[in-house]
């Protein structure tokens, strides 16, 4: 018997072109976003 693998394709939006200033802002704001992301993951596991 042969097992069939389900193929799941994820569709991602196209990447945005970001200026240097915007990229720097995102890097500096990452610790705040990281905390929100961790909190969302913790809420979702329960």
HELIX and SHEET records of a PDB file:
HELIX    1   1 UNK A   20  UNK A   45  1                                  26    
END                                                                             
